[in-house]
Amino acid sequence: MSRWEPDARGRLEKSALELYRENGFESTTVAEITKRAGLTERTFFRHFADKREVLFAGASALQAALVRGVRDAPAAMPPIEAIATALTEVADTFFEQRREFARQRQAVIAANAELQERELIKLATLAAALAEALRERGVTDPAASLAAEAGVAVFKIAFESWVEGSGKRTLSQHIRAALDELKLVTGGPLPSTP
């Protein structure tokens, strides 16, 4: 494969995931990734800061989209619903077309304690950003923090169900189901499902 063929980033992601699954994350080098992708290390570092970033490169774009979704939600919408609405909108945009990548990524993360820690940091950062977006909407603490943390928990549970599932339900359907479960365990009213 020529290094001048299109979609260098996609080829690097695919090669990295294959090698992470075959050899383990720790044992895989950037040189091996680029060799399999038919690219140079220089090209790799134009797209990713290090080999972990293959798995986490979209975090800032995801966070920005979710924060925007919360900010744009109708003013009268309850905080948890504003977050749930943002999550379901982003689920369709960011994840549905990359389900197989998400499955492979999750398997690599589950097999490595350092990556699990990085994933938890990403989720905590996301919760903090969502809480701030709620505060901008006039939601005070502790409600803003509670809603943001609950929303991230809903997303985490839904995402795990989605990547492990049969593929019959979309991520947004898993998000709504997890939100319904949260409301059942907290005794809250069930939302109307779109």
Beta strands, then each sheet from edge to edge (+ up, - down):
end
